[in-house]
């Protein structure tokens, strides 16, 4: 397998993550989409290090520190979300967390009746 | 002698170390609920911020600039840390006033100290590794801080529930932009193998498609991070519903870090501006237009004071983008662009903090966030009302105030350009872009001023009271619409009014070349 194919796979994962993060509405789907973005970056770092810059230790150091800090942030958000569960399926699982909603309410920040 | 000896030995990291020290010291009191301990911890933190600010400036004065593999400390970093520390002192004041009765107050202060520490490290970071890690830690601390500020135990009603949802959504967008930065760094690493933005310019691979893709993704991530139109939904919804102090954290700790990332990228940006200034100028002008129009229309449309301020804050970013567009057009140099960005941030802070102090007290009194609360405010609260009007006018850019100076230095190069256009050998494309820049600047400033006048009219208005009006209830209970501001609030608001007036008049005198001989420096010298 050469770097070109690996880059294609990485790019496909990136697009998948991007689509998921901007389209999905459930919390879990967004977090899973974030994992695709992380995976895509990880593949990039490792493949470039393997094929182009073999003698470097910097990429491994970056991966360790960057990934620890990213996962701390994601863990905080997931933990916070989990700590406020209501045990009502509609509220806990079916909430709309879409990052970018193309509707009037979201553009002006107006309150809707079902906006909770 | 001892003090001068200590000052000679200071290092740029001392101010950050001081913040970390204050945070770690506070940890020992983290579980305490006693009010004297809370006050003690607040004073310790305030002293750490104030002394950190002093050390930071002193460091630069005695020439302790440095640059190594991970960090860089120069004039730009000194300015950024000074702004953050000064604003942190103010936010500490707001957090203390609004949350001291809470059981988790000391925890809030501890996390706040860690947030400011993370921000100072992020500002000094030079290497991709440090930039990314410190930014991620900073966002995590900000998330913890805002969630703590909005935490009132178990969820009791729908409002609290929806606030927490909006909070999660807001930080999911932040995490998304952080992951885009990670993706951008991975591409830049692949294309150049360099580890910092300053090294990139030395590379021959700077024109490779992979590198350009990496830079584009990072700029896109800054766009999402700053919630620029049309992605502002999560930001606007959170600011409307969250705790009062968290709004200031979002405006003055979270947003500046996005601008600082932009400034870290500026050398790369300048390289591309030199090559493709026409298309990049169009992009910057479009963003400035979106910010100016979107922000101002949003502010006109709503009756919520918080939303008005949130939209106007976004709109004020259009001045920053106009400065970048001015640089791209070749009429504003590198240093002036930096100064315009800093000054805009500083003036926004200087005006917003006291304005928000007034509005937050009004909101606390009435229990709801509505522009109706301030109807006739100036009549019942004369002293604070006059200050409020002055601060609003300053923010709107009235001549003789600090807001005017920034607008002047944005417009001056454009006016100079049109004066000398016959002498300059500029292309017709550049001329058209310059006309667009004028239109956008005019729309931005006039629309902004109109919004401010709208608020002032409401503050001065003597509206008829309707049945069910909160102020009518006030009249019945004999309060007569007057709000009892604490002495601390009045001193705070007056201090800022005087400061803004002083800066505005000094700046105006310097602009019209009148030397009063009061100082041996000029506040407009950097422009």
Interface residues (C-beta under 8 A of the other chain):
Chain A: X14 X17 X21 X27 X30 X34 X37 X38 X40 X41 X42 X44 X45 X47 X48 X52 X53 X56 X58 X59 X61 X62 X65 X66 X69 X70 X72 X73 X74 X76 X77 X80 X81 X84 X86 X91 X95 X97 X99 X100 X101 X102 X106 X107 X108 X109 X110 X111 X115 X116
Chain B: X128 X129 X132 X133 X136 X137 X139 X140 X143 X144 X147 X155 X158 X161 X162 X164 X165 X167 X168 X169 X171 X172 X173 X175 X176 X178 X179 X180 X182 X183 X185 X186 X187 X189 X190 X193 X195 X230 X231 X232 X233 X234 X236 X237 X239 X240 X298 X301 X302 X307 X310
